[in-house]
Amino acid sequence: MSIELPSTIHRYFETETTNDTDSLSDLFSVEAVVIDEQKTYQGRDAIKAWKLEAKATTSYQVTPLEAEKAGEQYVVTGRVEGNFPGSPVRLRYFFTLRDDQIAALEIKP
């Protein structure tokens, strides 16, 4: 089931193509939580540091393939390809939004 995604989620994936971590962190609420590779990052500063580290250590791009709404979450399946072992991979991005900001994001296979 494909759905129209909120603009905040579209902008999240647009920031993946740039190194604009300020714009990325502004998409998140002040107390937002990101879980990626079984690590938790809470707050805009931690989320910005997470993305800076990811961009510094790995060259990659994300292509959203499909999306659905599951309860209060938007689930986006994306193809991630880059210079990392096992590339390309499909990852699922579980977004929870509040007041047009990302309150939570969990990324998992």
N, CA, C and O atoms as a Tinker XYZ file with bonds, in Angstrom:
   436  protein
     1  N      0.846000   -1.175000    0.000000    73     2
     2  CA     0.000000    0.000000    0.000000    64     1     3
     3  C      0.893000    1.240000    0.000000    63     2     4     5
     4  O      1.661000    1.455000    0.938000    81     3
     5  N      0.796000    2.032000   -1.021000    73     3     6
     6  CA     1.569000    3.272000   -1.069000    64     5     7
     7  C      0.702000    4.441000   -0.635000    63     6     8     9
     8  O     -0.494000    4.485000   -0.922000    81     7
     9  N      1.318000    5.383000    0.058000    73     7    10
    10  CA     0.595000    6.555000    0.540000    64     9    11
    11  C      1.406000    7.807000    0.252000    63    10    12    13
    12  O      2.596000    7.742000   -0.056000    81    11
    13  N      0.745000    8.934000    0.357000    73    11    14
    14  CA     1.428000   10.221000    0.245000    64    13    15
    15  C      2.083000   10.518000    1.590000    63    14    16    17
    16  O      1.419000   10.504000    2.627000    81    15
    17  N      3.376000   10.783000    1.569000    73    15    18
    18  CA     4.104000   11.044000    2.814000    64    17    19
    19  C      4.028000   12.513000    3.194000    63    18    20    21
    20  O      3.956000   13.380000    2.323000    81    19
    21  N      4.042000   12.796000    4.493000    73    19    22
    22  CA     4.114000   14.186000    4.944000    64    21    23
    23  C      5.409000   14.845000    4.456000    63    22    24    25
    24  O      6.414000   14.171000    4.233000    81    23
    25  N      5.367000   16.161000    4.298000    73    23    26
    26  CA     6.526000   16.892000    3.773000    64    25    27
    27  C      7.760000   16.738000    4.664000    63    26    28    29
    28  O      8.885000   16.751000    4.163000    81    27
    29  N      7.564000   16.593000    5.968000    73    27    30
    30  CA     8.710000   16.415000    6.874000    64    29    31
    31  C      9.517000   15.177000    6.496000    63    30    32    33
    32  O     10.747000   15.207000    6.517000    81    31
    33  N      8.838000   14.100000    6.155000    73    31    34
    34  CA     9.533000   12.859000    5.780000    64    33    35
    35  C     10.205000   13.031000    4.421000    63    34    36    37
    36  O     11.329000   12.570000    4.224000    81    35
    37  N      9.528000   13.686000    3.488000    73    35    38
    38  CA    10.170000   13.983000    2.198000    64    37    39
    39  C     11.454000   14.777000    2.410000    63    38    40    41
    40  O     12.482000   14.477000    1.803000    81    39
    41  N     11.395000   15.785000    3.268000    73    39    42
    42  CA    12.579000   16.615000    3.521000    64    41    43
    43  C     13.692000   15.804000    4.188000    63    42    44    45
    44  O     14.871000   16.036000    3.920000    81    43
    45  N     13.321000   14.850000    5.059000    73    43    46
    46  CA    14.339000   13.997000    5.679000    64    45    47
    47  C     15.159000   13.295000    4.590000    63    46    48    49
    48  O     16.389000   13.308000    4.628000    81    47
    49  N     14.475000   12.691000    3.630000    73    47    50
    50  CA    15.192000   11.966000    2.580000    64    49    51
    51  C     15.939000   12.921000    1.643000    63    50    52    53
    52  O     16.977000   12.549000    1.096000    81    51
    53  N     15.439000   14.125000    1.452000    73    51    54
    54  CA    16.175000   15.121000    0.666000    64    53    55
    55  C     17.489000   15.491000    1.353000    63    54    56    57
    56  O     18.504000   15.671000    0.680000    81    55
    57  N     17.484000   15.605000    2.682000    73    55    58
    58  CA    18.723000   15.953000    3.392000    64    57    59
    59  C     19.745000   14.826000    3.327000    63    58    60    61
    60  O     20.935000   15.059000    3.538000    81    59
    61  N     19.295000   13.603000    3.038000    73    59    62
    62  CA    20.232000   12.484000    2.897000    64    61    63
    63  C     21.178000   12.698000    1.718000    63    62    64    65
    64  O     22.271000   12.134000    1.695000    81    63
    65  N     20.771000   13.504000    0.742000    73    63    66
    66  CA    21.605000   13.723000   -0.443000    64    65    67
    67  C     22.586000   14.873000   -0.254000    63    66    68    69
    68  O     23.372000   15.170000   -1.153000    81    67
    69  N     22.548000   15.520000    0.903000    73    67    70
    70  CA    23.426000   16.661000    1.170000    64    69    71
    71  C     24.170000   16.434000    2.485000    63    70    72    73
    72  O     23.968000   15.423000    3.157000    81    71
    73  N     25.006000   17.360000    2.832000    73    71    74
    74  CA    25.665000   17.322000    4.141000    64    73    75
    75  C     25.085000   18.386000    5.061000    63    74    76    77
    76  O     25.754000   18.834000    5.992000    81    75
    77  N     23.856000   18.790000    4.811000    73    75    78
    78  CA    23.205000   19.853000    5.576000    64    77    79
    79  C     22.576000   19.276000    6.844000    63    78    80    81
    80  O     21.363000   19.079000    6.918000    81    79
    81  N     23.418000   19.013000    7.831000    73    79    82
    82  CA    22.915000   18.402000    9.063000    64    81    83
    83  C     22.118000   19.386000    9.908000    63    82    84    85
    84  O     21.337000   18.964000   10.761000    81    83
    85  N     22.297000   20.686000    9.693000    73    83    86
    86  CA    21.467000   21.663000   10.409000    64    85    87
    87  C     20.017000   21.543000    9.965000    63    86    88    89
    88  O     19.110000   21.510000   10.797000    81    87
    89  N     19.796000   21.479000    8.654000    73    87    90
    90  CA    18.430000   21.310000    8.151000    64    89    91
    91  C     17.848000   19.984000    8.610000    63    90    92    93
    92  O     16.666000   19.900000    8.942000    81    91
    93  N     18.680000   18.947000    8.628000    73    91    94
    94  CA    18.204000   17.647000    9.082000    64    93    95
    95  C     17.779000   17.712000   10.540000    63    94    96    97
    96  O     16.683000   17.265000   10.879000    81    95
    97  N     18.614000   18.254000   11.404000    73    95    98
    98  CA    18.278000   18.260000   12.831000    64    97    99
    99  C     17.054000   19.123000   13.112000    63    98   100   101
   100  O     16.329000   18.862000   14.073000    81    99
   101  N     16.807000   20.152000   12.288000    73    99   102
   102  CA    15.615000   20.985000   12.463000    64   101   103
   103  C     14.321000   20.228000   12.183000    63   102   104   105
   104  O     13.252000   20.663000   12.612000    81   103
   105  N     14.397000   19.113000   11.478000    73   103   106
   106  CA    13.206000   18.306000   11.203000    64   105   107
   107  C     12.742000   17.536000   12.437000    63   106   108   109
   108  O     11.603000   17.073000   12.492000    81   107
   109  N     13.624000   17.401000   13.423000    73   107   110
   110  CA    13.339000   16.616000   14.619000    64   109   111
   111  C     12.864000   17.513000   15.756000    63   110   112   113
   112  O     13.275000   18.668000   15.867000    81   111
   113  N     11.993000   16.965000   16.597000    73   111   114
   114  CA    11.583000   17.696000   17.795000    64   113   115
   115  C     12.775000   17.772000   18.752000    63   114   116   117
   116  O     13.741000   17.022000   18.608000    81   115
   117  N     12.704000   18.666000   19.715000    73   115   118
   118  CA    13.817000   18.901000   20.639000    64   117   119
   119  C     14.220000   17.622000   21.369000    63   118   120   121
   120  O     15.408000   17.384000   21.585000    81   119
   121  N     13.251000   16.802000   21.748000    73   119   122
   122  CA    13.539000   15.583000   22.511000    64   121   123
   123  C     13.424000   14.317000   21.665000    63   122   124   125
   124  O     13.230000   13.230000   22.210000    81   123
   125  N     13.541000   14.439000   20.360000    73   123   126
   126  CA    13.384000   13.296000   19.457000    64   125   127
   127  C     14.387000   12.191000   19.769000    63   126   128   129
   128  O     15.442000   12.422000   20.358000    81   127
   129  N     14.018000   10.985000   19.351000    73   127   130
   130  CA    14.863000    9.808000   19.543000    64   129   131
   131  C     15.068000    9.128000   18.193000    63   130   132   133
   132  O     14.119000    8.933000   17.433000    81   131
   133  N     16.322000    8.769000   17.903000    73   131   134
   134  CA    16.647000    7.972000   16.728000    64   133   135
   135  C     17.293000    6.687000   17.217000    63   134   136   137
   136  O     18.177000    6.709000   18.074000    81   135
   137  N     16.844000    5.570000   16.663000    73   135   138
   138  CA    17.477000    4.276000   16.932000    64   137   139
   139  C     17.984000    3.756000   15.593000    63   138   140   141
   140  O     17.208000    3.550000   14.660000    81   139
   141  N     19.291000    3.547000   15.508000    73   139   142
   142  CA    19.927000    3.071000   14.287000    64   141   143
   143  C     21.054000    2.127000   14.676000    63   142   144   145
   144  O     21.869000    2.448000   15.541000    81   143
   145  N     21.099000    0.973000   14.044000    73   143   146
   146  CA    22.111000   -0.039000   14.336000    64   145   147
   147  C     22.173000   -0.338000   15.829000    63   146   148   149
   148  O     23.252000   -0.480000   16.404000    81   147
   149  N     21.000000   -0.432000   16.446000    73   147   150
   150  CA    20.823000   -0.772000   17.865000    64   149   151
   151  C     21.452000    0.248000   18.809000    63   150   152   153
   152  O     21.742000   -0.072000   19.962000    81   151
   153  N     21.664000    1.468000   18.331000    73   151   154
   154  CA    22.149000    2.555000   19.180000    64   153   155
   155  C     21.076000    3.630000   19.221000    63   154   156   157
   156  O     20.376000    3.862000   18.236000    81   155
   157  N     20.953000    4.286000   20.376000    73   155   158
   158  CA    19.929000    5.304000   20.572000    64   157   159
   159  C     20.573000    6.680000   20.678000    63   158   160   161
   160  O     21.572000    6.868000   21.373000    81   159
   161  N     19.979000    7.634000   19.973000    73   159   162
   162  CA    20.436000    9.024000   19.974000    64   161   163
   163  C     19.240000    9.886000   20.359000    63   162   164   165
   164  O     18.200000    9.828000   19.703000    81   163
   165  N     19.374000   10.679000   21.407000    73   163   166
   166  CA    18.248000   11.484000   21.870000    64   165   167
   167  C     18.606000   12.963000   21.863000    63   166   168   169
   168  O     19.661000   13.365000   22.354000    81   167
   169  N     17.712000   13.762000   21.301000    73   167   170
   170  CA    17.907000   15.203000   21.225000    64   169   171
   171  C     18.565000   15.613000   19.922000    63   170   172   173
   172  O     19.269000   14.829000   19.286000    81   171
   173  N     18.324000   16.851000   19.539000    73   171   174
   174  CA    18.826000   17.343000   18.250000    64   173   175
   175  C     20.345000   17.287000   18.135000    63   174   176   177
   176  O     20.866000   16.941000   17.075000    81   175
   177  N     21.063000   17.620000   19.205000    73   175   178
   178  CA    22.530000   17.602000   19.130000    64   177   179
   179  C     23.050000   16.193000   18.885000    63   178   180   181
   180  O     23.951000   15.995000   18.070000    81   179
   181  N     22.486000   15.215000   19.585000    73   179   182
   182  CA    22.910000   13.824000   19.411000    64   181   183
   183  C     22.543000   13.320000   18.016000    63   182   184   185
   184  O     23.306000   12.577000   17.398000    81   183
   185  N     21.379000   13.724000   17.526000    73   183   186
   186  CA    20.945000   13.297000   16.190000    64   185   187
   187  C     21.844000   13.917000   15.123000    63   186   188   189
   188  O     22.214000   13.253000   14.155000    81   187
   189  N     22.186000   15.166000   15.300000    73   187   190
   190  CA    23.092000   15.829000   14.355000    64   189   191
   191  C     24.462000   15.144000   14.365000    63   190   192   193
   192  O     25.045000   14.918000   13.304000    81   191
   193  N     24.979000   14.811000   15.550000    73   191   194
   194  CA    26.271000   14.125000   15.659000    64   193   195
   195  C     26.213000   12.747000   15.002000    63   194   196   197
   196  O     27.166000   12.334000   14.342000    81   195
   197  N     25.100000   12.036000   15.180000    73   195   198
   198  CA    24.899000   10.721000   14.550000    64   197   199
   199  C     25.008000   10.841000   13.036000    63   198   200   201
   200  O     25.702000   10.051000   12.396000    81   199
   201  N     24.328000   11.823000   12.466000    73   199   202
   202  CA    24.334000   11.972000   11.012000    64   201   203
   203  C     25.695000   12.454000   10.511000    63   202   204   205
   204  O     26.153000   12.013000    9.457000    81   203
   205  N     26.345000   13.351000   11.250000    73   203   206
   206  CA    27.689000   13.802000   10.864000    64   205   207
   207  C     28.665000   12.631000   10.821000    63   206   208   209
   208  O     29.464000   12.515000    9.892000    81   207
   209  N     28.597000   11.763000   11.829000    73   207   210
   210  CA    29.482000   10.596000   11.866000    64   209   211
   211  C     29.188000    9.652000   10.708000    63   210   212   213
   212  O     30.110000    9.152000   10.065000    81   211
   213  N     27.914000    9.408000   10.439000    73   211   214
   214  CA    27.545000    8.513000    9.336000    64   213   215
   215  C     28.059000    9.055000    8.005000    63   214   216   217
   216  O     28.585000    8.303000    7.185000    81   215
   217  N     27.907000   10.346000    7.794000    73   215   218
   218  CA    28.351000   10.961000    6.532000    64   217   219
   219  C     29.879000   10.983000    6.433000    63   218   220   221
   220  O     30.426000   10.891000    5.334000    81   219
   221  N     30.570000   11.105000    7.566000    73   219   222
   222  CA    32.034000   11.169000    7.559000    64   221   223
   223  C     32.670000    9.806000    7.324000    63   222   224   225
   224  O     33.756000    9.719000    6.751000    81   223
   225  N     32.002000    8.744000    7.762000    73   223   226
   226  CA    32.608000    7.415000    7.691000    64   225   227
   227  C     32.144000    6.583000    6.504000    63   226   228   229
   228  O     32.812000    5.621000    6.125000    81   227
   229  N     31.010000    6.940000    5.914000    73   227   230
   230  CA    30.447000    6.126000    4.843000    64   229   231
   231  C     29.839000    7.016000    3.771000    63   230   232   233
   232  O     29.112000    7.963000    4.070000    81   231
   233  N     30.142000    6.706000    2.536000    73   231   234
   234  CA    29.487000    7.383000    1.419000    64   233   235
   235  C     28.296000    6.515000    1.014000    63   234   236   237
   236  O     28.464000    5.343000    0.677000    81   235
   237  N     27.103000    7.090000    1.047000    73   235   238
   238  CA    25.912000    6.302000    0.728000    64   237   239
   239  C     24.805000    7.202000    0.208000    63   238   240   241
   240  O     24.841000    8.422000    0.364000    81   239
   241  N     23.825000    6.569000   -0.413000    73   239   242
   242  CA    22.624000    7.288000   -0.814000    64   241   243
   243  C     21.417000    6.405000   -0.536000    63   242   244   245
   244  O     21.488000    5.179000   -0.616000    81   243
   245  N     20.312000    7.057000   -0.209000    73   243   246
   246  CA    19.075000    6.354000    0.121000    64   245   247
   247  C     18.029000    6.694000   -0.932000    63   246   248   249
   248  O     17.807000    7.861000   -1.253000    81   247
   249  N     17.390000    5.655000   -1.464000    73   247   250
   250  CA    16.294000    5.841000   -2.405000    64   249   251
   251  C     15.035000    5.242000   -1.798000    63   250   252   253
   252  O     14.942000    4.022000   -1.666000    81   251
   253  N     14.055000    6.078000   -1.422000    73   251   254
   254  CA    12.795000    5.531000   -0.908000    64   253   255
   255  C     12.094000    4.727000   -2.007000    63   254   256   257
   256  O     11.994000    5.177000   -3.148000    81   255
   257  N     11.613000    3.542000   -1.653000    73   255   258
   258  CA    10.963000    2.665000   -2.622000    64   257   259
   259  C      9.459000    2.563000   -2.414000    63   258   260   261
   260  O      8.687000    2.574000   -3.373000    81   259
   261  N      9.054000    2.466000   -1.170000    73   259   262
   262  CA     7.625000    2.347000   -0.875000    64   261   263
   263  C      7.360000    2.851000    0.529000    63   262   264   265
   264  O      8.267000    2.951000    1.355000    81   263
   265  N      6.100000    3.167000    0.782000    73   263   266
   266  CA     5.732000    3.709000    2.091000    64   265   267
   267  C      4.330000    3.258000    2.456000    63   266   268   269
   268  O      3.488000    3.010000    1.593000    81   267
   269  N      4.103000    3.159000    3.753000    73   267   270
   270  CA     2.776000    2.823000    4.259000    64   269   271
   271  C      2.595000    3.458000    5.627000    63   270   272   273
   272  O      3.561000    3.831000    6.293000    81   271
   273  N      1.358000    3.570000    6.023000    73   271   274
   274  CA     1.045000    4.080000    7.361000    64   273   275
   275  C      0.630000    2.883000    8.199000    63   274   276   277
   276  O     -0.247000    2.114000    7.805000    81   275
   277  N      1.257000    2.730000    9.349000    73   275   278
   278  CA     0.960000    1.628000   10.263000    64   277   279
   279  C      0.648000    2.237000   11.622000    63   278   280   281
   280  O      1.560000    2.559000   12.385000    81   279
   281  N     -0.624000    2.394000   11.925000    73   279   282
   282  CA    -1.007000    3.061000   13.163000    64   281   283
   283  C     -0.586000    4.512000   13.104000    63   282   284   285
   284  O     -0.964000    5.238000   12.185000    81   283
   285  N      0.198000    4.939000   14.086000    73   283   286
   286  CA     0.666000    6.323000   14.115000    64   285   287
   287  C      2.019000    6.499000   13.433000    63   286   288   289
   288  O      2.571000    7.599000   13.417000    81   287
   289  N      2.544000    5.432000   12.878000    73   287   290
   290  CA     3.857000    5.507000   12.239000    64   289   291
   291  C      3.736000    5.480000   10.719000    63   290   292   293
   292  O      2.814000    4.895000   10.151000    81   291
   293  N      4.697000    6.131000   10.093000    73   291   294
   294  CA     4.891000    6.008000    8.653000    64   293   295
   295  C      6.105000    5.112000    8.472000    63   294   296   297
   296  O      7.151000    5.344000    9.079000    81   295
   297  N      5.964000    4.091000    7.639000    73   295   298
   298  CA     7.057000    3.149000    7.410000    64   297   299
   299  C      7.501000    3.287000    5.957000    63   298   300   301
   300  O      6.721000    3.066000    5.031000    81   299
   301  N      8.761000    3.654000    5.777000    73   299   302
   302  CA     9.324000    3.831000    4.441000    64   301   303
   303  C     10.398000    2.770000    4.243000    63   302   304   305
   304  O     11.304000    2.633000    5.065000    81   303
   305  N     10.294000    2.026000    3.156000    73   303   306
   306  CA    11.337000    1.075000    2.788000    64   305   307
   307  C     12.247000    1.767000    1.791000    63   306   308   309
   308  O     11.791000    2.304000    0.782000    81   307
   309  N     13.541000    1.748000    2.086000    73   307   310
   310  CA    14.499000    2.421000    1.214000    64   309   311
   311  C     15.637000    1.512000    0.803000    63   310   312   313
   312  O     16.017000    0.591000    1.526000    81   311
   313  N     16.165000    1.787000   -0.360000    73   311   314
   314  CA    17.359000    1.088000   -0.845000    64   313   315
   315  C     18.551000    1.974000   -0.494000    63   314   316   317
   316  O     18.612000    3.138000   -0.891000    81   315
   317  N     19.490000    1.412000    0.251000    73   315   318
   318  CA    20.675000    2.157000    0.674000    64   317   319
   319  C     21.878000    1.527000   -0.016000    63   318   320   321
   320  O     22.151000    0.337000    0.143000    81   319
   321  N     22.590000    2.346000   -0.783000    73   319   322
   322  CA    23.784000    1.832000   -1.459000    64   321   323
   323  C     24.948000    2.773000   -1.229000    63   322   324   325
   324  O     24.796000    3.994000   -1.176000    81   323
   325  N     26.119000    2.162000   -1.095000    73   323   326
   326  CA    27.299000    2.968000   -0.833000    64   325   327
   327  C     28.530000    2.107000   -0.661000    63   326   328   329
   328  O     28.572000    0.964000   -1.115000    81   327
   329  N     29.538000    2.668000    0.003000    73   327   330
   330  CA    30.813000    1.965000    0.177000    64   329   331
   331  C     30.868000    1.259000    1.530000    63   330   332   333
   332  O     31.744000    1.532000    2.350000    81   331
   333  N     29.931000    0.362000    1.748000    73   331   334
   334  CA    29.908000   -0.415000    2.986000    64   333   335
   335  C     29.642000   -1.876000    2.641000    63   334   336   337
   336  O     29.029000   -2.163000    1.613000    81   335
   337  N     30.093000   -2.799000    3.482000    73   335   338
   338  CA    29.899000   -4.224000    3.210000    64   337   339
   339  C     28.416000   -4.565000    3.082000    63   338   340   341
   340  O     27.588000   -4.109000    3.871000    81   339
   341  N     28.100000   -5.371000    2.077000    73   339   342
   342  CA    26.720000   -5.812000    1.890000    64   341   343
   343  C     25.873000   -4.877000    1.048000    63   342   344   345
   344  O     24.693000   -5.143000    0.821000    81   343
   345  N     26.464000   -3.779000    0.581000    73   343   346
   346  CA    25.709000   -2.811000   -0.225000    64   345   347
   347  C     25.301000   -3.444000   -1.547000    63   346   348   349
   348  O     26.089000   -4.171000   -2.153000    81   347
   349  N     24.097000   -3.180000   -1.996000    73   347   350
   350  CA    23.037000   -2.369000   -1.397000    64   349   351
   351  C     22.204000   -3.186000   -0.414000    63   350   352   353
   352  O     22.180000   -4.416000   -0.463000    81   351
   353  N     21.527000   -2.472000    0.476000    73   351   354
   354  CA    20.613000   -3.109000    1.428000    64   353   355
   355  C     19.277000   -2.376000    1.396000    63   354   356   357
   356  O     19.178000   -1.227000    0.967000    81   355
   357  N     18.269000   -3.073000    1.859000    73   355   358
   358  CA    16.959000   -2.448000    2.055000    64   357   359
   359  C     16.775000   -2.236000    3.544000    63   358   360   361
   360  O     16.935000   -3.160000    4.342000    81   359
   361  N     16.441000   -1.023000    3.905000    73   359   362
   362  CA    16.178000   -0.698000    5.304000    64   361   363
   363  C     14.775000   -0.126000    5.422000    63   362   364   365
   364  O     14.240000    0.462000    4.482000    81   363
   365  N     14.194000   -0.311000    6.600000    73   363   366
   366  CA    12.878000    0.268000    6.887000    64   365   367
   367  C     13.068000    1.398000    7.889000    63   366   368   369
   368  O     13.772000    1.262000    8.890000    81   367
   369  N     12.426000    2.503000    7.591000    73   367   370
   370  CA    12.479000    3.717000    8.407000    64   369   371
   371  C     11.108000    3.901000    9.044000    63   370   372   373
   372  O     10.119000    4.110000    8.340000    81   371
   373  N     11.042000    3.826000   10.358000    73   371   374
   374  CA     9.786000    3.961000   11.096000    64   373   375
   375  C      9.734000    5.362000   11.705000    63   374   376   377
   376  O     10.438000    5.652000   12.672000    81   375
   377  N      8.906000    6.217000   11.138000    73   375   378
   378  CA     8.784000    7.610000   11.574000    64   377   379
   379  C      7.550000    7.800000   12.443000    63   378   380   381
   380  O      6.468000    7.322000   12.102000    81   379
   381  N      7.708000    8.489000   13.555000    73   379   382
   382  CA     6.587000    8.975000   14.357000    64   381   383
   383  C      6.675000   10.493000   14.341000    63   382   384   385
   384  O      7.698000   11.067000   14.716000    81   383
   385  N      5.594000   11.145000   13.903000    73   383   386
   386  CA     5.572000   12.602000   13.801000    64   385   387
   387  C      4.692000   13.200000   14.880000    63   386   388   389
   388  O      3.686000   12.613000   15.279000    81   387
   389  N      5.083000   14.376000   15.347000    73   387   390
   390  CA     4.261000   15.187000   16.252000    64   389   391
   391  C      4.448000   16.641000   15.852000    63   390   392   393
   392  O      5.574000   17.132000   15.764000    81   391
   393  N      3.339000   17.322000   15.611000    73   391   394
   394  CA     3.385000   18.744000   15.238000    64   393   395
   395  C      4.340000   18.992000   14.067000    63   394   396   397
   396  O      5.149000   19.920000   14.100000    81   395
   397  N      4.236000   18.159000   13.039000    73   395   398
   398  CA     5.041000   18.294000   11.814000    64   397   399
   399  C      6.543000   18.158000   12.040000    63   398   400   401
   400  O      7.337000   18.620000   11.220000    81   399
   401  N      6.934000   17.534000   13.136000    73   399   402
   402  CA     8.345000   17.236000   13.374000    64   401   403
   403  C      8.491000   15.744000   13.659000    63   402   404   405
   404  O      7.539000   15.078000   14.063000    81   403
   405  N      9.690000   15.241000   13.444000    73   403   406
   406  CA     9.964000   13.833000   13.726000    64   405   407
   407  C     10.204000   13.692000   15.222000    63   406   408   409
   408  O     11.151000   14.260000   15.767000    81   407
   409  N      9.336000   12.927000   15.882000    73   407   410
   410  CA     9.483000   12.677000   17.315000    64   409   411
   411  C     10.315000   11.423000   17.554000    63   410   412   413
   412  O     11.012000   11.307000   18.561000    81   411
   413  N     10.229000   10.485000   16.608000    73   411   414
   414  CA    10.994000    9.244000   16.737000    64   413   415
   415  C     11.265000    8.682000   15.349000    63   414   416   417
   416  O     10.437000    8.788000   14.444000    81   415
   417  N     12.434000    8.087000   15.201000    73   415   418
   418  CA    12.820000    7.404000   13.972000    64   417   419
   419  C     13.601000    6.165000   14.365000    63   418   420   421
   420  O     14.590000    6.237000   15.094000    81   419
   421  N     13.138000    5.031000   13.868000    73   419   422
   422  CA    13.888000    3.788000   14.058000    64   421   423
   423  C     14.198000    3.229000   12.682000    63   422   424   425
   424  O     13.317000    3.113000   11.830000    81   423
   425  N     15.466000    2.884000   12.475000    73   423   426
   426  CA    15.917000    2.345000   11.195000    64   425   427
   427  C     16.360000    0.911000   11.433000    63   426   428   429
   428  O     17.207000    0.637000   12.283000    81   427
   429  N     15.764000   -0.007000   10.657000    73   427   430
   430  CA    16.144000   -1.412000   10.828000    64   429   431
   431  C     15.977000   -2.190000    9.530000    63   430   432   433
   432  O     15.253000   -1.770000    8.627000    81   431
   433  N     16.659000   -3.331000    9.450000    73   431   434
   434  CA    16.562000   -4.157000    8.226000    64   433   435
   435  C     15.159000   -4.702000    8.022000    63   434   436
   436  O     14.907000   -5.411000    7.047000    81   435
